[in-house]
Amino acid sequence: MAWGLFVNRSTIPLGSLGGVVDFIFHCRAASCSDSLMCLRWLFIAFGLSIVSTCTGQVRTYDAVRTAQPPIADGVITAGEWQIASPAQGDWGELLQLSPPDVDTANNRFRMLWDETALYILYQTAQTAWVQPAIDPNPQFDLVNEQLYLYFDPNRDDEDNFEINPDERVDGYELGFNQVRGHRVSTNANRNGVGFVTEARIDNIFGDQGNWNRGGDPLAGSALGSIIVAQNNSTTGGLAEIIIPWSNFDATGDGPVANADFNLDGTVDAADYTVWRDSLGTSSSSSSPIGDANGDGTVDTTDYAEWRAQFGTRPIIADGLFHPFAPNAGDTWYFNMGQISNADSANFMPVYNWTESFFFAARPHAEIHFVSSGAAATMAISVPEPTCQLILAVAALLAFGWQCSAPIRR
């Protein structure tokens, strides 16, 4: 976007800081009335110069709850995605200045959910694919086609905009190679498909949340119970993805013992009530509610853990720990993107396009979990709150400025 004004027989560009500085010098050489006009336009120009960095697209998608979950087999069975909200296409190429190039491969997705898992259907018109690896559990291939999904349950209630968006980012990233043919991948058998799983905490790269469970990010990343079934050919491609909620279990560097028994993010008096009501219970197969140290019994040692952690935010301080289903009405941050080396002109289309060069940078899209119906989706441009304040102040100064005496030349 280019903006300019004709001032003192010169055309001054207003879309950059350099243009604003040039504009100031022209204003100093003007009369009082001219200076008043200059100053007003100056603040308008300043606002315009920061709009591009203070505005980001936030697309929203309603994931509909289903009573009949789809099967991840790489085949779209009639009716299994019928109640899902309409497919979300119109992606924009990430590595492209505003406005972004149109996604020529028509990447798109749909979602469903229930108490067990999140279900995702991805489709594309891309027709060029590489052969799967001979190794059934290969390394993640950074050269050929890759699909990335990004999720942030946001249990720490962070804004979708941050003052330092490249540093204050939490999220799970699931990536996998897109290969030719019909392949179903699980943790036990990737079936020739490379995967990467990372949980970022206040960072756009890395696995600070230990979602790899000790695995090498480029070889052997743990999938837990995630299933990815893809079916790619010369007529297009698709992937059916099942992510059980139990897989959203990244803990970062939080304590092994967790006294946040009601999982509301804070160890407080309400957790004591849970412990008291569960005192004496035990289980040989799982940790009962109130069992902070995970020994299978709710006893006085768990009370000691509760006292030691009182007032803290263990485990979910990063906002990622969410190994259970959301409630209808909850919102998660989300994005999806593809790296396509088969089409260099359509290198990395993403669902929620921003002016950042980093896929994980905010603003993200938002998943709204709804109980029923294929509700409408939307895309809006939302200014960051800090920028809203700057623009408001600039507007007040620009249109409220008064000149008390002529400026001498």
Residue pairs with C-beta under 8 A, 6 or more apart in sequence:
1 15
1 48
1 52
1 98
2 13
2 15
3 13
3 14
3 15
3 45
3 48
4 11
4 12
4 13
4 14
4 15
4 19
5 11
5 12
5 14
5 23
5 41
5 45
6 12
7 23
7 26
7 27
7 30
7 38
7 41
8 26
8 29
8 30
10 26
12 19
12 22
12 23
12 26
13 19
13 22
14 20
14 23
14 41
14 44
14 45
14 48
14 49
15 48
15 49
16 49
17 49
19 45
19 49
20 42
20 45
20 46
20 49
23 38
23 41
23 42
23 45
24 42
26 38
27 34
27 35
27 38
27 39
27 42
28 35
28 407
29 409
30 37
30 38
30 407
31 406
31 407
32 403
32 405
32 406
32 407
33 403
35 403
35 407
36 401
36 402
36 403
39 397
39 398
39 401
40 398
40 399
40 401
41 398
42 398
43 394
43 395
43 397
43 398
44 394
44 398
46 394
47 390
47 391
47 394
47 395
50 387
50 390
50 391
51 383
51 387
51 391
52 98
52 355
53 355
53 387
54 383
54 384
54 386
54 387
54 388
54 390
54 391
55 381
55 382
55 383
55 384
55 387
56 161
56 354
56 355
56 362
56 363
56 381
56 382
56 384
57 352
57 353
57 354
57 363
57 379
57 380
57 381
58 160
58 352
58 363
58 364
58 365
58 366
58 379
58 380
58 381
58 382
59 88
59 351
59 352
59 365
59 366
59 377
59 378
59 379
59 380
60 365
60 366
60 367
60 368
60 377
60 378
60 379
60 380
61 85
61 88
61 111
61 334
61 365
61 366
61 367
61 368
61 377
62 85
62 367
62 368
62 369
62 370
62 373
62 374
62 375
62 376
62 377
63 84
63 85
63 111
63 112
63 113
63 118
63 367
63 368
63 369
63 370
64 83
64 84
64 85
64 111
64 112
64 113
64 370
64 371
64 372
64 373
64 374
64 375
65 112
65 113
65 114
65 328
65 369
65 370
65 371
65 372
66 83
66 84
66 112
66 113
66 114
66 119
67 114
68 80
69 112
69 114
69 116
69 117
69 119
69 242
70 77
70 80
70 81
70 112
70 119
70 121
70 240
71 77
71 80
71 240
72 119
72 184
72 227
72 228
72 229
72 240
72 241
72 242
73 184
73 229
73 240
74 182
74 183
74 184
74 229
74 230
74 231
74 238
74 239
74 240
75 231
76 121
76 238
76 240
81 110
81 112
81 121
83 112
83 372
83 373
83 374
84 110
84 111
84 112
84 121
84 374
85 110
85 111
85 374
85 375
85 376
85 377
86 110
86 374
86 377
87 108
87 109
87 110
87 121
87 123
88 108
88 109
88 110
88 351
88 377
89 103
89 106
89 107
89 108
90 102
90 103
90 379
91 103
91 107
91 108
91 337
91 349
91 350
91 351
91 353
92 99
92 100
92 101
92 102
92 103
92 349
92 350
92 353
93 100
93 101
93 102
93 103
93 346
93 347
93 348
93 349
93 350
93 353
94 100
94 337
94 347
94 348
94 349
94 350
94 353
94 357
94 359
95 347
95 348
95 357
97 355
98 355
100 353
101 345
101 346
103 346
103 349
104 125
104 343
104 345
104 346
105 124
105 125
105 126
105 338
105 340
105 343
105 346
105 349
106 123
106 124
106 125
107 122
107 123
107 124
107 126
107 336
107 338
107 349
107 351
108 122
108 123
108 124
109 120
109 121
109 122
109 123
109 336
109 351
110 120
110 121
111 118
111 119
111 120
111 121
111 367
112 118
112 119
113 119
113 325
113 326
113 369
114 325
115 245
115 325
116 244
116 245
116 325
117 242
117 243
117 244
117 245
118 242
118 243
118 245
119 240
119 241
119 242
120 149
120 239
120 240
120 241
120 242
120 243
121 238
121 239
121 240
121 241
122 147
122 238
122 239
122 240
122 241
122 336
123 236
123 237
123 238
124 236
124 237
124 238
124 338
125 236
126 145
126 178
126 232
126 236
126 237
126 340
126 342
126 343
127 233
127 234
127 235
127 236
127 237
128 342
128 343
129 145
129 178
129 179
129 180
129 181
129 232
129 233
129 237
129 342
130 141
130 144
130 145
130 177
130 179
130 180
131 179
131 180
131 181
132 177
132 179
132 180
132 181
132 183
132 191
132 192
132 193
133 141
133 179
133 192
133 193
133 194
134 192
135 192
136 189
136 190
136 191
136 192
137 189
137 190
137 220
138 190
138 192
138 193
138 194
138 219
139 194
139 218
139 219
140 146
140 175
140 176
140 177
140 194
140 195
140 196
140 217
140 218
140 219
140 221
141 177
141 194
142 218
143 341
144 177
144 178
144 179
144 341
145 177
145 178
145 179
145 338
145 339
145 340
145 341
145 342
146 175
146 176
146 177
146 178
146 338
146 339
147 175
147 176
147 178
147 239
147 336
147 337
147 338
148 173
148 174
148 175
148 336
148 337
148 338
148 339
148 359
149 173
149 174
149 175
149 241
149 334
149 335
149 336
150 171
150 172
150 173
150 174
150 333
150 334
150 335
150 336
150 337
150 359
150 360
150 364
151 171
151 172
151 174
151 248
151 332
151 333
151 334
152 170
152 171
152 172
152 319
152 320
152 332
152 333
152 334
152 364
153 248
153 319
153 320
153 321
153 322
153 326
153 332
154 170
154 319
154 331
154 332
154 333
155 265
155 316
155 319
155 320
155 321
155 322
156 170
156 265
156 313
156 316
156 317
156 318
156 319
157 319
158 168
158 170
158 319
159 385
160 333
160 362
160 363
160 364
160 366
160 382
161 362
161 363
161 382
161 384
161 385
161 386
162 168
162 169
162 362
163 386
165 356
165 361
165 362
165 363
166 204
166 356
166 358
166 361
167 202
167 203
167 204
168 202
168 362
169 200
169 202
169 203
169 204
169 360
169 361
169 362
170 200
170 201
170 202
170 209
170 318
170 319
170 320
171 199
171 200
171 320
171 333
171 360
171 364
172 197
172 198
172 199
172 200
172 209
172 211
172 248
172 250
172 320
173 196
173 197
173 198
173 199
173 200
173 360
174 195
174 196
174 197
174 226
174 241
174 243
175 195
175 196
175 197
176 185
176 193
176 194
176 195
176 196
176 228
176 230
177 193
177 194
177 195
178 230
178 232
178 237
178 239
178 338
179 192
179 193
179 230
179 232
180 232
180 233
181 231
181 232
181 233
182 230
182 231
183 191
183 192
183 193
183 229
183 230
183 231
184 191
184 227
184 228
184 229
185 191
185 193
185 195
185 223
185 227
185 228
185 229
185 230
186 223
186 226
186 227
187 222
187 223
187 224
187 225
187 226
190 223
193 228
193 230
195 221
195 223
195 228
196 217
196 218
196 221
197 207
197 211
197 212
197 215
197 221
197 222
197 223
198 206
198 207
198 209
198 211
198 212
198 217
198 221
199 207
199 208
199 209
199 210
199 211
199 250
199 252
199 318
199 320
200 206
200 207
200 208
200 209
200 360
201 208
201 209
201 252
201 318
201 320
202 208
202 318
204 358
204 359
204 360
204 361
205 360
207 217
208 252
208 253
208 318
209 250
209 251
209 252
209 318
209 320
210 250
210 251
210 252
211 222
211 250
212 221
212 222
213 222
214 222
215 221
215 222
224 244
224 246
224 247
224 249
225 244
225 246
225 247
226 241
226 242
226 243
226 244
226 247
227 241
227 242
228 239
228 240
228 241
229 239
229 240
229 241
230 237
230 238
230 239
230 240
231 237
231 238
231 239
232 238
245 322
245 323
245 324
245 325
245 326
246 323
246 324
247 323
248 320
248 321
248 322
248 323
249 321
249 323
250 318
250 320
250 321
251 315
251 321
252 315
252 317
252 318
252 320
254 314
254 315
254 316
254 317
254 318
254 321
255 309
255 314
255 315
256 293
256 294
257 292
257 293
257 294
257 305
257 309
257 314
258 292
258 309
258 314
258 315
259 267
259 271
259 275
259 292
259 302
259 305
259 306
259 308
259 309
259 310
259 314
260 266
260 267
260 271
260 309
260 313
260 314
260 315
260 316
261 271
261 274
261 275
261 278
261 289
261 290
261 292
261 306
262 270
262 271
262 274
263 316
263 324
264 270
265 313
265 316
266 311
266 312
266 313
267 306
267 309
267 310
267 311
267 312
267 313
267 314
268 310
268 311
271 306
272 303
272 306
274 289
274 290
275 290
275 292
275 298
275 302
275 303
275 306
277 290
278 288
278 289
278 290
278 291
278 298
279 290
279 298
279 299
280 298
280 299
281 288
281 289
281 290
281 297
281 298
282 288
282 296
282 297
282 298
283 296
284 296
287 294
287 296
288 296
288 297
288 298
289 298
290 298
290 302
291 297
291 298
291 302
292 301
292 302
292 305
292 306
292 309
293 301
293 302
293 305
295 301
315 321
316 322
326 332
326 369
327 369
328 369
328 370
328 371
329 368
329 369
329 370
330 368
330 369
331 366
331 367
331 368
331 369
332 366
332 367
332 369
333 362
333 364
333 365
333 366
333 367
334 351
334 352
334 364
334 365
334 366
334 367
335 350
335 351
335 352
335 359
335 360
335 364
335 365
336 350
336 351
337 348
337 349
337 350
337 351
337 359
338 348
338 349
338 350
339 347
339 348
340 346
340 347
340 348
340 349
341 347
348 359
350 359
351 365
352 363
352 364
352 365
354 361
354 362
354 363
363 382
368 375
383 391
